[in-house]
Amino acid sequence: MPAKVNAGWLHMATEYGVLDSRREFLLNVNYSDPEEVEPEYAWVKVRLSDQWDLAGGHSTALRSGFGGLFTDRFVPEFSMLSTDHKAMLNTTVWGNGTVSTIVIRPDRREHTVD
């Protein structure tokens, strides 16, 4: 699963401009203690190195709290924002254990005329 999740978010992040020319983006990270009830999130600027693994890295900051309710395996959940704030990506886990990624890019929304 981690390879598929990594390939999916990277494809979407590249296609929709979440990554800048230096492969930098903002990552929403929970800085609170794992035992805390209320999370403390902050946007942190990061750059992808040549060797990265968000979905399989087992970082507690990226582990889905919801996913942890129904499986012991590491299930990632994270949000990213482009450095120009024009695109937001979210990778999340659903109740049936599937993981999906969505990108919101308002300047690319399709217009329809009735």
Phi, psi and omega in degrees: 000318183303319181297319180293317179296315178300315180297320181294310182289324180295318177300312181292320179297323179287312183298322186257010173076028176288324177272137176271186184296338178263010183063035178258153177199172176259132180246131180276113187243136176273115181265359183283161176297141181304336180275350181292142179282317181263120179288153176241099183265148174213148175275127182239130178281126181228162176231134177291129174275178177293333178240106181224160179198079181294317185281336182245005184282349177062028176289127179298333179291340181250003180283135178287123175294321179294315179300327179292346179285335184236001177206151176273344181289156180288121176239119183280153173207122183204159177236143179231153177226136178294153182295338176268002177064024181264346182218140177234135180242139177225127173250125186221163178251143181255168183301336179269007177090357178280154179242136178224161180234138177228146174240134175251121181221086186304328182286353178249013181291147181277142177254134176239149179240127178271000000 
